Amino acid sequence: MTQEEEKFLKAFGKHLKAIREGQKVRIGSKISLRILEQLAEVDHSQIHRIEKGRTAPSLLTLKALAKALGISLSELVSFEE
């Protein structure tokens, strides 16, 4: 993996985490990794690796995460590096 790819994945991971933790406004408490795991049917360890920028999620994983977070797929993947 190139440094540019690593930087991109870390930026996306921070974005995902910010969205997950920002759901506090919408539902009254932040969504933990375990809750997101249940909602998205994605293992919490995989979500953790995505948030840390250690792995690139598949399109289907992104779709499941967006649905679980109550946002569109385009909103999930729209972020600044």
Contacts in CASP RR format, 6 or more apart in sequence:
PFRMAT RR
TARGET T0000
AUTHOR 0000-0000-0000
METHOD contacts of the structure
MODEL  1
MTQEEEKFLKAFGKHLKAIREGQKVRIGSKISLRILEQLAEVDHSQIHRI
EKGRTAPSLLTLKALAKALGISLSELVSFEE
1 9 0 8 1.000
6 53 0 8 1.000
7 81 0 8 1.000
8 81 0 8 1.000
9 53 0 8 1.000
9 54 0 8 1.000
9 55 0 8 1.000
9 56 0 8 1.000
10 52 0 8 1.000
10 53 0 8 1.000
11 79 0 8 1.000
11 80 0 8 1.000
11 81 0 8 1.000
12 50 0 8 1.000
12 53 0 8 1.000
12 77 0 8 1.000
12 79 0 8 1.000
13 50 0 8 1.000
13 51 0 8 1.000
13 52 0 8 1.000
13 53 0 8 1.000
14 51 0 8 1.000
15 76 0 8 1.000
15 79 0 8 1.000
16 47 0 8 1.000
16 50 0 8 1.000
16 51 0 8 1.000
16 65 0 8 1.000
16 76 0 8 1.000
17 51 0 8 1.000
19 69 0 8 1.000
19 71 0 8 1.000
19 76 0 8 1.000
20 30 0 8 1.000
20 31 0 8 1.000
20 33 0 8 1.000
20 36 0 8 1.000
20 51 0 8 1.000
20 69 0 8 1.000
21 30 0 8 1.000
21 31 0 8 1.000
22 30 0 8 1.000
23 30 0 8 1.000
23 31 0 8 1.000
23 69 0 8 1.000
24 30 0 8 1.000
31 39 0 8 1.000
31 69 0 8 1.000
33 44 0 8 1.000
33 47 0 8 1.000
33 48 0 8 1.000
34 44 0 8 1.000
36 42 0 8 1.000
36 44 0 8 1.000
36 47 0 8 1.000
36 65 0 8 1.000
36 68 0 8 1.000
36 69 0 8 1.000
37 43 0 8 1.000
37 44 0 8 1.000
37 47 0 8 1.000
39 68 0 8 1.000
39 69 0 8 1.000
40 47 0 8 1.000
40 61 0 8 1.000
40 64 0 8 1.000
40 65 0 8 1.000
40 67 0 8 1.000
40 68 0 8 1.000
40 69 0 8 1.000
41 64 0 8 1.000
42 61 0 8 1.000
42 64 0 8 1.000
42 65 0 8 1.000
42 68 0 8 1.000
46 55 0 8 1.000
46 57 0 8 1.000
46 61 0 8 1.000
47 65 0 8 1.000
49 55 0 8 1.000
50 57 0 8 1.000
50 61 0 8 1.000
57 65 0 8 1.000
62 73 0 8 1.000
62 76 0 8 1.000
62 77 0 8 1.000
63 73 0 8 1.000
65 76 0 8 1.000
66 72 0 8 1.000
66 73 0 8 1.000
66 75 0 8 1.000
66 76 0 8 1.000
69 76 0 8 1.000
END
